[in-house]
């Protein structure tokens, strides 16, 4: 089993910044990728950003140029730097770890952007 602990959510005004952190622990063998997903109110969960073990990152079009995903030196941590935030970024953000064949999820952290 892999446990994920997220932190960094909260309330921010439009145009502001937040940084999310996620630390993985437990039975970490070979992580293929780590990422962040979000679920806005009344909508389905969607990919925000994902980074592979090789360091290749991809982003949702809606956050390109504003959000940056990175991994920590310990390789079992992942960060999401969110800048120029918009009200439509409001959602519960979930950390994800892809350790084939299992995907692990964090408990989610609320991010609210006020206009």
Backbone as XML, in Angstrom:
<?xml version="1.0"?>
<chain id="A" units="angstrom">
  <residue number="1" name="UNK">
    <atom name="N" x="0.825" y="-1.198" z="0.000"/>
    <atom name="CA" x="0.000" y="0.000" z="0.000"/>
    <atom name="C" x="0.865" y="1.256" z="0.000"/>
  </residue>
  <residue number="2" name="UNK">
    <atom name="N" x="0.364" y="2.280" z="-0.669"/>
    <atom name="CA" x="1.023" y="3.579" z="-0.712"/>
    <atom name="C" x="0.086" y="4.609" z="-0.102"/>
  </residue>
  <residue number="3" name="UNK">
    <atom name="N" x="0.598" y="5.402" z="0.788"/>
    <atom name="CA" x="-0.195" y="6.459" z="1.401"/>
    <atom name="C" x="0.266" y="7.806" z="0.849"/>
  </residue>
  <residue number="4" name="UNK">
    <atom name="N" x="-0.708" y="8.679" z="0.603"/>
    <atom name="CA" x="-0.421" y="10.005" z="0.073"/>
    <atom name="C" x="-0.958" y="11.055" z="1.038"/>
  </residue>
  <residue number="5" name="UNK">
    <atom name="N" x="-0.145" y="12.022" z="1.348"/>
    <atom name="CA" x="-0.549" y="13.118" z="2.222"/>
    <atom name="C" x="-0.402" y="14.421" z="1.447"/>
  </residue>
  <residue number="6" name="UNK">
    <atom name="N" x="-1.513" y="15.122" z="1.289"/>
    <atom name="CA" x="-1.534" y="16.382" z="0.542"/>
    <atom name="C" x="-1.603" y="17.553" z="1.504"/>
  </residue>
  <residue number="7" name="UNK">
    <atom name="N" x="-1.082" y="18.673" z="1.069"/>
    <atom name="CA" x="-1.185" y="19.897" z="1.846"/>
    <atom name="C" x="-1.085" y="21.093" z="0.915"/>
  </residue>
  <residue number="8" name="UNK">
    <atom name="N" x="-1.510" y="22.248" z="1.422"/>
    <atom name="CA" x="-1.326" y="23.484" z="0.677"/>
    <atom name="C" x="-2.576" y="24.095" z="0.101"/>
  </residue>
  <residue number="9" name="UNK">
    <atom name="N" x="-3.709" y="23.438" z="0.235"/>
    <atom name="CA" x="-4.938" y="24.022" z="-0.294"/>
    <atom name="C" x="-5.391" y="25.190" z="0.551"/>
  </residue>
  <residue number="10" name="UNK">
    <atom name="N" x="-6.431" y="25.860" z="0.091"/>
    <atom name="CA" x="-6.967" y="26.983" z="0.852"/>
    <atom name="C" x="-7.724" y="27.948" z="-0.017"/>
  </residue>
  <residue number="11" name="UNK">
    <atom name="N" x="-7.903" y="29.140" z="0.517"/>
    <atom name="CA" x="-8.647" y="30.199" z="-0.162"/>
    <atom name="C" x="-7.672" y="31.255" z="-0.671"/>
  </residue>
  <residue number="12" name="UNK">
    <atom name="N" x="-7.847" y="31.652" z="-1.919"/>
    <atom name="CA" x="-6.977" y="32.673" z="-2.514"/>
    <atom name="C" x="-7.813" y="33.557" z="-3.427"/>
  </residue>
  <residue number="13" name="UNK">
    <atom name="N" x="-7.411" y="34.786" z="-3.563"/>
    <atom name="CA" x="-8.104" y="35.698" z="-4.475"/>
    <atom name="C" x="-7.648" y="35.453" z="-5.910"/>
  </residue>
  <residue number="14" name="UNK">
    <atom name="N" x="-8.498" y="35.794" z="-6.849"/>
    <atom name="CA" x="-8.150" y="35.678" z="-8.264"/>
    <atom name="C" x="-6.856" y="36.446" z="-8.539"/>
  </residue>
  <residue number="15" name="UNK">
    <atom name="N" x="-5.969" y="35.809" z="-9.297"/>
    <atom name="CA" x="-4.666" y="36.381" z="-9.578"/>
    <atom name="C" x="-3.585" y="35.956" z="-8.612"/>
  </residue>
  <residue number="16" name="UNK">
    <atom name="N" x="-3.985" y="35.318" z="-7.528"/>
    <atom name="CA" x="-3.040" y="34.890" z="-6.513"/>
    <atom name="C" x="-2.421" y="33.544" z="-6.808"/>
  </residue>
  <residue number="17" name="UNK">
    <atom name="N" x="-1.642" y="33.043" z="-5.843"/>
    <atom name="CA" x="-0.896" y="31.802" z="-6.013"/>
    <atom name="C" x="-1.087" y="30.886" z="-4.819"/>
  </residue>
  <residue number="18" name="UNK">
    <atom name="N" x="-0.980" y="29.598" z="-5.103"/>
    <atom name="CA" x="-0.948" y="28.566" z="-4.071"/>
    <atom name="C" x="0.026" y="27.495" z="-4.512"/>
  </residue>
  <residue number="19" name="UNK">
    <atom name="N" x="0.567" y="26.772" z="-3.544"/>
    <atom name="CA" x="1.446" y="25.648" z="-3.850"/>
    <atom name="C" x="0.947" y="24.421" z="-3.108"/>
  </residue>
  <residue number="20" name="UNK">
    <atom name="N" x="0.639" y="23.382" z="-3.872"/>
    <atom name="CA" x="0.203" y="22.114" z="-3.292"/>
    <atom name="C" x="1.397" y="21.165" z="-3.185"/>
  </residue>
  <residue number="21" name="UNK">
    <atom name="N" x="1.393" y="20.377" z="-2.127"/>
    <atom name="CA" x="2.439" y="19.377" z="-1.921"/>
    <atom name="C" x="1.792" y="18.026" z="-1.681"/>
  </residue>
  <residue number="22" name="UNK">
    <atom name="N" x="2.487" y="16.977" z="-2.103"/>
    <atom name="CA" x="2.013" y="15.621" z="-1.873"/>
    <atom name="C" x="3.226" y="14.737" z="-1.590"/>
  </residue>
  <residue number="23" name="UNK">
    <atom name="N" x="3.156" y="14.025" z="-0.478"/>
    <atom name="CA" x="4.239" y="13.118" z="-0.115"/>
    <atom name="C" x="3.716" y="11.693" z="-0.081"/>
  </residue>
  <residue number="24" name="UNK">
    <atom name="N" x="4.426" y="10.806" z="-0.752"/>
    <atom name="CA" x="4.048" y="9.398" z="-0.794"/>
    <atom name="C" x="4.922" y="8.601" z="0.155"/>
  </residue>
  <residue number="25" name="UNK">
    <atom name="N" x="4.295" y="7.631" z="0.820"/>
    <atom name="CA" x="5.043" y="6.748" z="1.716"/>
    <atom name="C" x="4.441" y="5.349" z="1.661"/>
  </residue>
  <residue number="26" name="UNK">
    <atom name="N" x="5.153" y="4.391" z="2.227"/>
    <atom name="CA" x="4.658" y="3.016" z="2.239"/>
    <atom name="C" x="5.413" y="2.162" z="1.247"/>
  </residue>
  <residue number="27" name="UNK">
    <atom name="N" x="4.678" y="1.323" z="0.534"/>
    <atom name="CA" x="5.269" y="0.340" z="-0.380"/>
    <atom name="C" x="5.576" y="0.965" z="-1.738"/>
  </residue>
  <residue number="28" name="UNK">
    <atom name="N" x="6.576" y="1.841" z="-1.721"/>
    <atom name="CA" x="6.988" y="2.505" z="-2.958"/>
    <atom name="C" x="8.058" y="1.658" z="-3.617"/>
  </residue>
  <residue number="29" name="UNK">
    <atom name="N" x="7.730" y="1.151" z="-4.795"/>
    <atom name="CA" x="8.656" y="0.261" z="-5.496"/>
    <atom name="C" x="9.188" y="0.941" z="-6.759"/>
  </residue>
  <residue number="30" name="UNK">
    <atom name="N" x="8.259" y="1.294" z="-7.622"/>
    <atom name="CA" x="8.656" y="1.911" z="-8.886"/>
    <atom name="C" x="7.517" y="2.790" z="-9.373"/>
  </residue>
  <residue number="31" name="UNK">
    <atom name="N" x="7.624" y="4.062" z="-9.064"/>
    <atom name="CA" x="6.582" y="5.012" z="-9.468"/>
    <atom name="C" x="6.793" y="5.409" z="-10.922"/>
  </residue>
  <residue number="32" name="UNK">
    <atom name="N" x="5.771" y="5.225" z="-11.741"/>
    <atom name="CA" x="5.873" y="5.601" z="-13.154"/>
    <atom name="C" x="5.619" y="7.101" z="-13.333"/>
  </residue>
  <residue number="33" name="UNK">
    <atom name="N" x="4.665" y="7.611" z="-12.556"/>
    <atom name="CA" x="4.318" y="9.021" z="-12.697"/>
    <atom name="C" x="3.578" y="9.488" z="-11.453"/>
  </residue>
  <residue number="34" name="UNK">
    <atom name="N" x="3.624" y="10.774" z="-11.221"/>
    <atom name="CA" x="2.850" y="11.419" z="-10.163"/>
    <atom name="C" x="2.102" y="12.571" z="-10.789"/>
  </residue>
  <residue number="35" name="UNK">
    <atom name="N" x="0.952" y="12.871" z="-10.233"/>
    <atom name="CA" x="0.179" y="13.929" z="-10.859"/>
    <atom name="C" x="-0.853" y="14.529" z="-9.938"/>
  </residue>
  <residue number="36" name="UNK">
    <atom name="N" x="-1.530" y="15.531" z="-10.468"/>
    <atom name="CA" x="-2.606" y="16.220" z="-9.764"/>
    <atom name="C" x="-3.851" y="16.207" z="-10.650"/>
  </residue>
  <residue number="37" name="UNK">
    <atom name="N" x="-4.947" y="15.868" z="-10.048"/>
    <atom name="CA" x="-6.248" y="15.924" z="-10.687"/>
    <atom name="C" x="-7.122" y="16.851" z="-9.855"/>
  </residue>
  <residue number="38" name="UNK">
    <atom name="N" x="-8.212" y="17.301" z="-10.446"/>
    <atom name="CA" x="-9.143" y="18.131" z="-9.683"/>
    <atom name="C" x="-10.581" y="17.805" z="-10.059"/>
  </residue>
  <residue number="39" name="UNK">
    <atom name="N" x="-11.463" y="18.072" z="-9.122"/>
    <atom name="CA" x="-12.880" y="17.853" z="-9.353"/>
    <atom name="C" x="-13.635" y="19.102" z="-8.952"/>
  </residue>
  <residue number="40" name="UNK">
    <atom name="N" x="-14.033" y="19.914" z="-9.930"/>
    <atom name="CA" x="-14.821" y="21.110" z="-9.630"/>
    <atom name="C" x="-16.207" y="20.707" z="-9.137"/>
  </residue>
  <residue number="41" name="UNK">
    <atom name="N" x="-16.900" y="21.605" z="-8.466"/>
    <atom name="CA" x="-18.240" y="21.285" z="-7.973"/>
    <atom name="C" x="-19.163" y="20.858" z="-9.099"/>
  </residue>
  <residue number="42" name="UNK">
    <atom name="N" x="-19.805" y="19.711" z="-8.945"/>
    <atom name="CA" x="-20.774" y="19.234" z="-9.917"/>
    <atom name="C" x="-20.187" y="18.688" z="-11.206"/>
  </residue>
  <residue number="43" name="UNK">
    <atom name="N" x="-18.857" y="18.542" z="-11.249"/>
    <atom name="CA" x="-18.212" y="18.067" z="-12.476"/>
    <atom name="C" x="-17.375" y="16.828" z="-12.194"/>
  </residue>
  <residue number="44" name="UNK">
    <atom name="N" x="-16.890" y="16.217" z="-13.279"/>
    <atom name="CA" x="-16.067" y="15.033" z="-13.141"/>
    <atom name="C" x="-14.623" y="15.405" z="-12.820"/>
  </residue>
  <residue number="45" name="UNK">
    <atom name="N" x="-13.918" y="14.443" z="-12.274"/>
    <atom name="CA" x="-12.501" y="14.627" z="-11.989"/>
    <atom name="C" x="-11.730" y="14.737" z="-13.306"/>
  </residue>
  <residue number="46" name="UNK">
    <atom name="N" x="-10.755" y="15.646" z="-13.349"/>
    <atom name="CA" x="-9.989" y="15.874" z="-14.567"/>
    <atom name="C" x="-8.510" y="16.012" z="-14.253"/>
  </residue>
  <residue number="47" name="UNK">
    <atom name="N" x="-7.697" y="15.676" z="-15.224"/>
    <atom name="CA" x="-6.254" y="15.819" z="-15.071"/>
    <atom name="C" x="-5.874" y="17.297" z="-15.073"/>
  </residue>
  <residue number="48" name="UNK">
    <atom name="N" x="-5.011" y="17.666" z="-14.145"/>
    <atom name="CA" x="-4.443" y="19.017" z="-14.125"/>
    <atom name="C" x="-3.022" y="18.978" z="-14.684"/>
  </residue>
  <residue number="49" name="UNK">
    <atom name="N" x="-2.197" y="18.120" z="-14.099"/>
    <atom name="CA" x="-0.802" y="18.002" z="-14.538"/>
    <atom name="C" x="-0.256" y="16.667" z="-14.083"/>
  </residue>
  <residue number="50" name="UNK">
    <atom name="N" x="0.707" y="16.168" z="-14.853"/>
    <atom name="CA" x="1.285" y="14.864" z="-14.557"/>
    <atom name="C" x="2.756" y="14.909" z="-14.945"/>
  </residue>
  <residue number="51" name="UNK">
    <atom name="N" x="3.587" y="14.254" z="-14.126"/>
    <atom name="CA" x="5.014" y="14.220" z="-14.419"/>
    <atom name="C" x="5.519" y="12.783" z="-14.269"/>
  </residue>
  <residue number="52" name="UNK">
    <atom name="N" x="6.257" y="12.312" z="-15.259"/>
    <atom name="CA" x="6.756" y="10.942" z="-15.237"/>
    <atom name="C" x="8.047" y="10.840" z="-14.428"/>
  </residue>
  <residue number="53" name="UNK">
    <atom name="N" x="8.472" y="9.611" z="-14.205"/>
    <atom name="CA" x="9.711" y="9.387" z="-13.470"/>
    <atom name="C" x="10.907" y="9.951" z="-14.225"/>
  </residue>
  <residue number="54" name="UNK">
    <atom name="N" x="10.756" y="10.098" z="-15.538"/>
    <atom name="CA" x="11.830" y="10.660" z="-16.356"/>
    <atom name="C" x="11.802" y="12.180" z="-16.375"/>
  </residue>
  <residue number="55" name="UNK">
    <atom name="N" x="10.776" y="12.750" z="-15.751"/>
    <atom name="CA" x="10.688" y="14.204" z="-15.684"/>
    <atom name="C" x="9.869" y="14.855" z="-16.769"/>
  </residue>
  <residue number="56" name="UNK">
    <atom name="N" x="9.210" y="14.070" z="-17.580"/>
    <atom name="CA" x="8.367" y="14.622" z="-18.634"/>
    <atom name="C" x="7.016" y="15.009" z="-18.049"/>
  </residue>
  <residue number="57" name="UNK">
    <atom name="N" x="6.603" y="16.256" z="-18.320"/>
    <atom name="CA" x="5.366" y="16.775" z="-17.738"/>
    <atom name="C" x="4.350" y="17.110" z="-18.819"/>
  </residue>
  <residue number="58" name="UNK">
    <atom name="N" x="3.082" y="16.936" z="-18.487"/>
    <atom name="CA" x="2.017" y="17.405" z="-19.368"/>
    <atom name="C" x="0.945" y="18.070" z="-18.524"/>
  </residue>
  <residue number="59" name="UNK">
    <atom name="N" x="0.251" y="19.000" z="-19.152"/>
    <atom name="CA" x="-0.713" y="19.847" z="-18.458"/>
    <atom name="C" x="-2.042" y="19.905" z="-19.207"/>
  </residue>
  <residue number="60" name="UNK">
    <atom name="N" x="-3.098" y="20.141" z="-18.453"/>
    <atom name="CA" x="-4.371" y="20.467" z="-19.077"/>
    <atom name="C" x="-4.229" y="21.815" z="-19.764"/>
  </residue>
  <residue number="61" name="UNK">
    <atom name="N" x="-4.903" y="21.969" z="-20.896"/>
    <atom name="CA" x="-4.804" y="23.228" z="-21.633"/>
    <atom name="C" x="-5.199" y="24.427" z="-20.770"/>
  </residue>
  <residue number="62" name="UNK">
    <atom name="N" x="-6.149" y="24.218" z="-19.882"/>
    <atom name="CA" x="-6.677" y="25.325" z="-19.080"/>
    <atom name="C" x="-5.667" y="25.875" z="-18.066"/>
  </residue>
  <residue number="63" name="UNK">
    <atom name="N" x="-4.597" y="25.116" z="-17.799"/>
    <atom name="CA" x="-3.628" y="25.578" z="-16.786"/>
    <atom name="C" x="-2.237" y="25.828" z="-17.367"/>
  </residue>
  <residue number="64" name="UNK">
    <atom name="N" x="-2.060" y="25.538" z="-18.634"/>
    <atom name="CA" x="-0.746" y="25.742" z="-19.253"/>
    <atom name="C" x="-0.307" y="27.189" z="-19.122"/>
  </residue>
  <residue number="65" name="UNK">
    <atom name="N" x="0.946" y="27.367" z="-18.718"/>
    <atom name="CA" x="1.492" y="28.701" z="-18.554"/>
    <atom name="C" x="1.207" y="29.315" z="-17.193"/>
  </residue>
  <residue number="66" name="UNK">
    <atom name="N" x="0.339" y="28.683" z="-16.417"/>
    <atom name="CA" x="0.002" y="29.209" z="-15.076"/>
    <atom name="C" x="0.433" y="28.258" z="-13.969"/>
  </residue>
  <residue number="67" name="UNK">
    <atom name="N" x="0.329" y="26.959" z="-14.225"/>
    <atom name="CA" x="0.664" y="25.951" z="-13.214"/>
    <atom name="C" x="1.952" y="25.242" z="-13.605"/>
  </residue>
  <residue number="68" name="UNK">
    <atom name="N" x="2.713" y="24.842" z="-12.588"/>
    <atom name="CA" x="3.944" y="24.087" z="-12.823"/>
    <atom name="C" x="4.000" y="22.901" z="-11.867"/>
  </residue>
  <residue number="69" name="UNK">
    <atom name="N" x="4.220" y="21.723" z="-12.424"/>
    <atom name="CA" x="4.362" y="20.530" z="-11.605"/>
    <atom name="C" x="5.838" y="20.184" z="-11.489"/>
  </residue>
  <residue number="70" name="UNK">
    <atom name="N" x="6.235" y="19.716" z="-10.323"/>
    <atom name="CA" x="7.630" y="19.333" z="-10.123"/>
    <atom name="C" x="7.704" y="18.227" z="-9.075"/>
  </residue>
  <residue number="71" name="UNK">
    <atom name="N" x="8.823" y="17.534" z="-9.090"/>
    <atom name="CA" x="9.054" y="16.485" z="-8.106"/>
    <atom name="C" x="10.198" y="16.889" z="-7.193"/>
  </residue>
  <residue number="72" name="UNK">
    <atom name="N" x="10.097" y="16.464" z="-5.949"/>
    <atom name="CA" x="11.118" y="16.787" z="-4.983"/>
    <atom name="C" x="12.351" y="15.916" z="-5.142"/>
  </residue>
  <residue number="73" name="UNK">
    <atom name="N" x="13.400" y="16.297" z="-4.446"/>
    <atom name="CA" x="14.644" y="15.542" z="-4.518"/>
    <atom name="C" x="14.479" y="14.111" z="-4.031"/>
  </residue>
  <residue number="74" name="UNK">
    <atom name="N" x="13.552" y="13.905" z="-3.112"/>
    <atom name="CA" x="13.320" y="12.575" z="-2.571"/>
    <atom name="C" x="12.580" y="11.685" z="-3.555"/>
  </residue>
  <residue number="75" name="UNK">
    <atom name="N" x="12.086" y="12.245" z="-4.644"/>
    <atom name="CA" x="11.400" y="11.524" z="-5.721"/>
    <atom name="C" x="10.068" y="10.939" z="-5.312"/>
  </residue>
  <residue number="76" name="UNK">
    <atom name="N" x="9.720" y="11.017" z="-4.047"/>
    <atom name="CA" x="8.407" y="10.534" z="-3.646"/>
    <atom name="C" x="7.495" y="11.695" z="-3.269"/>
  </residue>
  <residue number="77" name="UNK">
    <atom name="N" x="7.901" y="12.894" z="-3.668"/>
    <atom name="CA" x="7.072" y="14.064" z="-3.426"/>
    <atom name="C" x="6.791" y="14.757" z="-4.751"/>
  </residue>
  <residue number="78" name="UNK">
    <atom name="N" x="5.645" y="15.389" z="-4.816"/>
    <atom name="CA" x="5.281" y="16.135" z="-6.012"/>
    <atom name="C" x="4.615" y="17.428" z="-5.581"/>
  </residue>
  <residue number="79" name="UNK">
    <atom name="N" x="4.890" y="18.478" z="-6.346"/>
    <atom name="CA" x="4.378" y="19.796" z="-6.032"/>
    <atom name="C" x="3.597" y="20.347" z="-7.226"/>
  </residue>
  <residue number="80" name="UNK">
    <atom name="N" x="2.658" y="21.219" z="-6.922"/>
    <atom name="CA" x="1.936" y="21.934" z="-7.974"/>
    <atom name="C" x="1.939" y="23.411" z="-7.595"/>
  </residue>
  <residue number="81" name="UNK">
    <atom name="N" x="2.703" y="24.188" z="-8.325"/>
    <atom name="CA" x="2.723" y="25.628" z="-8.135"/>
    <atom name="C" x="1.653" y="26.236" z="-9.019"/>
  </residue>
  <residue number="82" name="UNK">
    <atom name="N" x="0.709" y="26.922" z="-8.417"/>
    <atom name="CA" x="-0.421" y="27.486" z="-9.150"/>
    <atom name="C" x="-0.348" y="29.003" z="-9.070"/>
  </residue>
  <residue number="83" name="UNK">
    <atom name="N" x="-0.162" y="29.659" z="-10.205"/>
    <atom name="CA" x="-0.083" y="31.117" z="-10.287"/>
    <atom name="C" x="-1.228" y="31.656" z="-11.130"/>
  </residue>
  <residue number="84" name="UNK">
    <atom name="N" x="-1.454" y="32.932" z="-11.019"/>
    <atom name="CA" x="-2.504" y="33.610" z="-11.806"/>
    <atom name="C" x="-3.808" y="32.835" z="-11.731"/>
  </residue>
  <residue number="85" name="UNK">
    <atom name="N" x="-4.191" y="32.507" z="-10.549"/>
    <atom name="CA" x="-5.343" y="31.642" z="-10.370"/>
    <atom name="C" x="-6.638" y="32.343" z="-10.721"/>
  </residue>
  <residue number="86" name="UNK">
    <atom name="N" x="-7.594" y="31.525" z="-11.173"/>
    <atom name="CA" x="-8.889" y="32.014" z="-11.620"/>
    <atom name="C" x="-9.997" y="31.330" z="-10.812"/>
  </residue>
  <residue number="87" name="UNK">
    <atom name="N" x="-11.147" y="31.961" z="-10.747"/>
    <atom name="CA" x="-12.267" y="31.319" z="-10.026"/>
    <atom name="C" x="-12.584" y="29.918" z="-10.558"/>
  </residue>
  <residue number="88" name="UNK">
    <atom name="N" x="-12.372" y="29.702" z="-11.843"/>
    <atom name="CA" x="-12.659" y="28.370" z="-12.403"/>
    <atom name="C" x="-11.647" y="27.317" z="-11.983"/>
  </residue>
  <residue number="89" name="UNK">
    <atom name="N" x="-10.610" y="27.708" z="-11.274"/>
    <atom name="CA" x="-9.680" y="26.739" z="-10.702"/>
    <atom name="C" x="-10.210" y="26.151" z="-9.392"/>
  </residue>
  <residue number="90" name="UNK">
    <atom name="N" x="-11.313" y="26.681" z="-8.918"/>
    <atom name="CA" x="-11.902" y="26.171" z="-7.680"/>
    <atom name="C" x="-12.295" y="24.711" z="-7.837"/>
  </residue>
  <residue number="91" name="UNK">
    <atom name="N" x="-11.791" y="23.871" z="-6.929"/>
    <atom name="CA" x="-12.033" y="22.432" z="-7.009"/>
    <atom name="C" x="-11.391" y="21.746" z="-5.818"/>
  </residue>
  <residue number="92" name="UNK">
    <atom name="N" x="-11.701" y="20.466" z="-5.680"/>
    <atom name="CA" x="-10.927" y="19.614" z="-4.781"/>
    <atom name="C" x="-9.795" y="19.020" z="-5.612"/>
  </residue>
  <residue number="93" name="UNK">
    <atom name="N" x="-8.579" y="19.198" z="-5.148"/>
    <atom name="CA" x="-7.406" y="18.723" z="-5.865"/>
    <atom name="C" x="-6.906" y="17.429" z="-5.233"/>
  </residue>
  <residue number="94" name="UNK">
    <atom name="N" x="-6.648" y="16.445" z="-6.095"/>
    <atom name="CA" x="-6.221" y="15.128" z="-5.636"/>
    <atom name="C" x="-4.834" y="14.799" z="-6.178"/>
  </residue>
  <residue number="95" name="UNK">
    <atom name="N" x="-3.994" y="14.310" z="-5.313"/>
    <atom name="CA" x="-2.694" y="13.795" z="-5.720"/>
    <atom name="C" x="-2.869" y="12.352" z="-6.219"/>
  </residue>
  <residue number="96" name="UNK">
    <atom name="N" x="-2.127" y="12.005" z="-7.236"/>
    <atom name="CA" x="-2.190" y="10.661" z="-7.810"/>
    <atom name="C" x="-0.793" y="10.105" z="-8.004"/>
  </residue>
  <residue number="97" name="UNK">
    <atom name="N" x="-0.643" y="8.833" z="-7.684"/>
    <atom name="CA" x="0.617" y="8.125" z="-7.936"/>
    <atom name="C" x="0.319" y="6.899" z="-8.789"/>
  </residue>
  <residue number="98" name="UNK">
    <atom name="N" x="1.006" y="6.827" z="-9.907"/>
    <atom name="CA" x="0.868" y="5.714" z="-10.834"/>
    <atom name="C" x="2.007" y="4.732" z="-10.568"/>
  </residue>
  <residue number="99" name="UNK">
    <atom name="N" x="1.702" y="3.695" z="-9.848"/>
    <atom name="CA" x="2.687" y="2.628" z="-9.603"/>
    <atom name="C" x="2.056" y="1.369" z="-10.171"/>
  </residue>
  <residue number="100" name="UNK">
    <atom name="N" x="2.281" y="1.188" z="-11.455"/>
    <atom name="CA" x="1.636" y="0.106" z="-12.195"/>
    <atom name="C" x="1.699" y="-1.218" z="-11.431"/>
  </residue>
  <residue number="101" name="UNK">
    <atom name="N" x="0.549" y="-1.941" z="-11.338"/>
    <atom name="CA" x="-0.704" y="-1.667" z="-12.022"/>
    <atom name="C" x="-1.729" y="-0.909" z="-11.180"/>
  </residue>
  <residue number="102" name="UNK">
    <atom name="N" x="-1.290" y="-0.283" z="-10.117"/>
    <atom name="CA" x="-2.233" y="0.374" z="-9.214"/>
    <atom name="C" x="-2.042" y="1.880" z="-9.247"/>
  </residue>
  <residue number="103" name="UNK">
    <atom name="N" x="-3.162" y="2.587" z="-9.230"/>
    <atom name="CA" x="-3.179" y="4.037" z="-9.057"/>
    <atom name="C" x="-3.604" y="4.356" z="-7.637"/>
  </residue>
  <residue number="104" name="UNK">
    <atom name="N" x="-2.839" y="5.199" z="-6.982"/>
    <atom name="CA" x="-3.160" y="5.594" z="-5.617"/>
    <atom name="C" x="-3.618" y="7.050" z="-5.610"/>
  </residue>
  <residue number="105" name="UNK">
    <atom name="N" x="-4.537" y="7.345" z="-4.688"/>
    <atom name="CA" x="-5.118" y="8.691" z="-4.609"/>
    <atom name="C" x="-4.987" y="9.250" z="-3.204"/>
  </residue>
  <residue number="106" name="UNK">
    <atom name="N" x="-4.744" y="10.550" z="-3.132"/>
    <atom name="CA" x="-4.794" y="11.244" z="-1.862"/>
    <atom name="C" x="-6.234" y="11.513" z="-1.459"/>
  </residue>
  <residue number="107" name="UNK">
    <atom name="N" x="-6.384" y="12.111" z="-0.286"/>
    <atom name="CA" x="-7.729" y="12.350" z="0.236"/>
    <atom name="C" x="-8.365" y="13.598" z="-0.370"/>
  </residue>
  <residue number="108" name="UNK">
    <atom name="N" x="-7.553" y="14.411" z="-1.017"/>
    <atom name="CA" x="-8.062" y="15.629" z="-1.636"/>
    <atom name="C" x="-7.884" y="16.834" z="-0.742"/>
  </residue>
  <residue number="109" name="UNK">
    <atom name="N" x="-7.622" y="17.963" z="-1.376"/>
    <atom name="CA" x="-7.497" y="19.230" z="-0.660"/>
    <atom name="C" x="-8.283" y="20.299" z="-1.403"/>
  </residue>
  <residue number="110" name="UNK">
    <atom name="N" x="-9.057" y="21.072" z="-0.664"/>
    <atom name="CA" x="-9.924" y="22.078" z="-1.278"/>
    <atom name="C" x="-9.124" y="23.314" z="-1.661"/>
  </residue>
  <residue number="111" name="UNK">
    <atom name="N" x="-9.337" y="23.760" z="-2.879"/>
    <atom name="CA" x="-8.786" y="25.022" z="-3.356"/>
    <atom name="C" x="-9.952" y="25.890" z="-3.810"/>
  </residue>
  <residue number="112" name="UNK">
    <atom name="N" x="-10.038" y="27.077" z="-3.244"/>
    <atom name="CA" x="-11.114" y="28.003" z="-3.591"/>
    <atom name="C" x="-10.514" y="29.324" z="-4.027"/>
  </residue>
  <residue number="113" name="UNK">
    <atom name="N" x="-10.914" y="29.782" z="-5.204"/>
    <atom name="CA" x="-10.425" y="31.053" z="-5.745"/>
    <atom name="C" x="-11.596" y="32.022" z="-5.803"/>
  </residue>
  <residue number="114" name="UNK">
    <atom name="N" x="-11.483" y="33.099" z="-5.067"/>
    <atom name="CA" x="-12.560" y="34.080" z="-5.021"/>
    <atom name="C" x="-12.336" y="35.159" z="-6.083"/>
  </residue>
  <residue number="115" name="UNK">
    <atom name="N" x="-13.420" y="35.660" z="-6.613"/>
    <atom name="CA" x="-13.323" y="36.687" z="-7.678"/>
    <atom name="C" x="-13.277" y="38.088" z="-7.104"/>
  </residue>
</chain>
